[in-house]
Amino acid sequence: MRRLLTLEKVWTAAPEEELLKKFAPCALDPLPGPVQRFLKHAIAPGTALASAVRLQMHGEIKLKRWFSFSAEEVIHWNKAMIWKAAIRMHGIPVLGSDYFLNGKGGMQWKLFGLLPFLNVSSPDVTRSAADRVNIESLWLPSVLCREEVNWTATDQNHIHARFFAHNEVAQIDYQIDATGRLKNVSMPRWGNPGQEGFEALPFGAIVEEERSFGGYVLPSVVRVGWFIGTDRFEREGEFFRATIDQATFC
């Protein structure tokens, strides 16, 4: 599969008509107050409600030990997600991608960009990839304004979104502060971090910094992993640390 070409095709796909609207805070009036606070913090009035985001990022990924990476990701909400990265492992460049394309998820990685290193796709991997796309709506908050997202608030700082996307039901919890800034996000994600069989496990991200990109305020420094909200996150669950360098919307 020609990954770069596929990434470009996903990005240049025509935006969906319904998402050519502008963000109007008054449209949030039926939602609970804390939810309004979160979305108004994330999206400036008059911002085009994007259907896709293209991210440039760098950071560290844990594959038994921590290795540095640089990556580009495209999330086109109703079409696909591709995370294309370069990782340096023990001095060897490993190039490849994680993807959710045409309803299927998988991973394809090569040593030096040539020698097959990992090529995986299965129903379990697809389900896990779909859950990943759903929680990564934190980088495309425009989709959280859609009518099909069912919002509730537990209290002033804890809100919950339920929606169906990518053939999965997403149940996402957000902790926010008094300004609406996102502090952490979590959901049950299908996965197999211990290589003992797939199951739904707590998964999420701690947001350490945020940054404005073209009318959107996004989490810009995150720590991601399994077992979030428990001691196991720090001990064994955290596997991804990323800084968002650029975000472009369409």
N, C-alpha and C positions, 0 to 999 in steps of 0.2 A: 504494500500500500504506500502511495506516495504521500507521506505525511505532510510535508510543507504545502504541497498543492492542495491537499484536503483541508488543511487549516485555512489557507487563503480562500478556498471556495466557501467554507462555512462562514468566514468573516464577511465576504462580499455578497452573500445572499441578501436578497431584497428584504428590507424591514417589513414587518407585518403592519397592515393598515391600521389596526386598532391601536398600535403603539406609536403612531405618529402624533398622538395627543401630547399636550403640555401638562405638567404637573400643576394641579390646582389644589391647594391645601383644603379648600372648602369641601372638596369631594370626600375628604376623610371624616366629615362630621358624624356619620353614623357609627364610626368605630370607637372603641373605648379610648379614654383620654391618654393613657400611657402608650397605646399603639400609635395614636396621632403624633405624640411627642417624638417617638422613635422615627417615624417616616418623615416628619417635617425636618428633623435633624439631618436625615440622610439625603434628602432631595430638596434643592432650592426651588422656590416658586417659579413657574415658567419653564423649567427644564424639560426637554423632550423625554418622554417615557421610552427609554431604549428597550430593544428586544435582544441586544447583544452587547458584550463587553470584551475588549481585548486587553489582556494584562501582560506587562513585563515585570518580572520578579527575580529575586535572587535570595539565597539563604542556605540552609543546611537540611539534609535529610538523613535519618538514622537507618542504616542498613547494617545492623550489629554495632557499628560505630558511626559517628557523624561524618558526613562528607558534604562538601560545598556543591552547590548547583546554581545554574542560571536557567531561566525558563521563560517561555511564552505560553499563554493560555487564551483560548477563545471559548467563550460560553455563548452559544446562540440558543436561547431558551427553548424554543419549540423544535430545534433541529439537532444540535449536537454540542459536545464538549470535547476539546482536545487540549491536553497539557503536554507540551513538547519541551524537553529539557536536555541539558548536558550536565552530566555528573562526573566528577573526577574521583575515581576509586583507586587508591594506592598508585597514583600517577597515571592510571589508564583512563582515557576518556570513554565514557559510556553514554551513548546517545539513544534517544527513543521517546516514547510517548505513552501516556495513559489516555484512554478515549472512551467516549460514549457516542456511537455513530449508528444511525439507522436502527435504533432500539437495542443495540448490542454493545457491551462494554468489554474492554480488554487492555492488555499492556503489550507493547513491542519494544524491546531494547536490544542494542547491538554494541559490542566492544569495538572501539574505534569507528563506530558508525557502520561497520561492515560485517563483523562476525556475530551471528545470532547468540544472544545472551539470555533473553527471556521472551517468550511469545505465549501469552495466556489469554484465553477467552472461554467462558462457560456461563451457564445460567446464574451461578452464584456470583461470579465476577461481574456480570451484567447488573445484577441487583445491587451489588455494592457500589458500582459506578453510578447507577441512577441515584442512589442515596447521596453520593458525593455531589452530584450536580445540584440536587435539591438544597443541600445545606450551603452550597456555594452561591446561592441567591443573595447571600450577604454582600457579594460583590456586584450584584445586579438588582438593587433594591426596588427598581421600577416594577419588577414582576410581582413584588409583594403588595403592590397596590391593586392588583387584579381582583375582580369580583369573586373569583372562585377561591380566593384565600379566606379561610374562616379564622378570624382573630378573636382571641379572648385575653383578658388580663387577670392575673392572680392577685396582684397588688400594684402599687405605683412603679415598681421596678422589675416586675417579672411578667412577660407577655408570651403568648403561645400562638403559633400559626399552624393550621392544618390545611393541607391541600393535596390534590392528586396531580402528579406530573411524572413523566418519564416512566409510566407504568407502575408507579409506586405511590403509596400514601405517605406523605411527609408529616411528621409531628415534631415541630421545631420549637425549642424554648430559648428565649432571649432574656438576658439580664441587662438592664439599661440603668443609667444614672438619671439624676434630676433634669439634665438637659436633653435626654434622649440618646446620649452617646452609648454605643454598644460596648458592654464589658466582656461578655462571653456568650457563646451560642452552643447549643447541644441538641442532639437527637439520637434515637436508636438507629444505628447503621448496621446493615448486614455486612459481616466481615469474619475474618479468620486470623486475627493477629498472632495467636498462639499456635497456629498450625494444628489445631485439635478439632477442626470442623467449623463450618459457618454457622453463625447465629447472630441475632440482633443484639448489639452491645452499645453502651454509651459512647458517643463520639462527639467531638466538638472542638472549639477553638477558644483560646483566651486572647482577647484583643488588647495589645499593649500600646498601640498608637493608631491614630486615624489621620486622614489627609483628604483634601479636597481635589477632585478631578472633574472638571467640566460640569459643574452644577451638582455633583454627587459628593457626599462625604463617605469615604469607604474605610474599613479597617485596613491599615497599611503595614502594620507589624503584628504578626499573629504567631501563636504557638498552637499546634494542632496535634490531636492524638486520640487514642482510645481511652476508655475508663475516665473520661473527664468528670470532675466533681468528686473523685475518690483519690485516695493516696496512691493508687496504682498509676494514675496519670503521670505523676512526677517520676515514679520508680521505673515504669516499664511502658506506659502508654504513649507518651509523647514521641513523635517521630518526624515532625515537620516544623521547621521554623522559617518563615518567609517575610520578606520586605517587598511591598509593591512599589515599583519604581515609576510605573506609568499605567494609566488606564484610559482607554478610548472607548466611546460608546457609539452605537448606531441602532 
